[in-house]
């Protein structure tokens, strides 16, 4: 029976010189550069966003339900409450609706927080987030894809809302570039609110809890220069309404659309265009890192 012995060190050759074994060096793969990583991150973000957008296409009932909100808002606040609110401002119905529409644009962007929060909570409960985490994607791409999809869906919301506004007498009186700038400010606000919704969706555990957070957003969105000028509010509420991020976007959008703007000598109103950019950037500086940190904790 043959015996197997362990191989010892190589025997020395004549002259006491050890036999050398030639090792083949394998090339080490190079790390992708910043440009390649950025390109992959953008591609991953679009893949995730496309998944969410296709979900809306395949479930049109959710899309119709989302679009009904701005339509009902125009009818409710433009006609049911519009005459009473217009009387407070000494403005006829059509003039008040021109004052109202930019406020409804911004209000729709703010209410998107609830849609984002509920969508993130629902995906987490169904295991969609866990399945995405198993893919070779950066965490930022997963969350950015959700944010991009919500902003693109907000474009549809604004289009429907603007169409309804045109039907009830709203018009913009400045050039097309000014109108596009106003829409850009509204979408920038929606982008910032999207990250707030993503963070809340990663924190709460159920859609029911998400609705409770949304109930806090509702009064905050109403205490702004949305339906009536801030100078018609109680004195103690005026600073809250003026420094509400929603007010800056509403005032700036009215100015860019050429719609009626209430006289206001406060610093925030005089610099509404600046603050309509600063407020969303500040909100994203706070909530983007919070959302990413929370997402990484979920993956541990």
C-alpha positions, 0 to 999 in steps of 0.5 A: 500500500502506497503511503503519502508523505508531506512535502518538505522544503525543496531539496538543495541543488548541487552547490547548496543553491535552493531551487527557485519557483517562478511565480506568475504575477496576476494583474490587479484590477484597477479601481474605477475612476470618479467619472466611471463611478458617477456614470454608474451612479446616474445609471443606477438612479435612473433604473430605480426611478424607472421602476417606480414610474412603471409602477404608476403606469401599470397601476393607473388607479393610483395615478388617477387618484393622485391627479384628482387631488389638484383638480378638486383643489382648484374647484374647492378653493377657486369656487367654493371658498374663493368668493369668501376669501376674495372678499377678504382681499377685496378681489373679484373671483377671477383675480383671486383665482390668479392669486390662488393658483401659484399657492395651489401649485406649491401646496400640491408640492408640499402634500407630496411629502405624504405620498413619498413617505407612504410609498417608502414605508410600503416598499420597506414592508414588502421587502422591496428595499431589502431586494434593492440592497442586495444589488451592487448599487450605491445606497445614494442611488436607491434613494435618489431614484425614489426622489427622481421618480417623485419629482417627475410625477410632480411634473404631471401634477403641475401640468394637470393643475395648470390645465385646470387653472387655465380652464377657470381663468388663470393666466401667466402674464410674463414670458415663457422663460419666466414661467419655466423659472417659476415651475423650476422653483416649484419642482425644487421645493418638491425635491426638498420635500421628497427627501423629507418624505424619504427620511420619514418613510425610513423612520416610521414603521407603518403607513398608518404612522406615516399618515400621522406625520402627514397630519402635521404637514397639513397645518404647516402648509396652510399657515403660509401665503397660500390662500390669503396674504400673511398680513390678514393673519393674527400678529403672532402668526405672521412671522411663522407664515412669512418664514415658512419655506412655502411662502417664499416659493409662493411669492416668487412664483406669483411674481414670475407668473405675473400674478397678483402679489400682496403688498408686504414690506418684510425682508423675506417677502422682498427677497422671496426669489432668493429664499425660494432657492435657499430654503430647499437647499437648506432642507436638502442639506439637512435631510439628505444626510439623515436619510442616507444615514438611516438607510445605512443603519437599516442595512446593518 
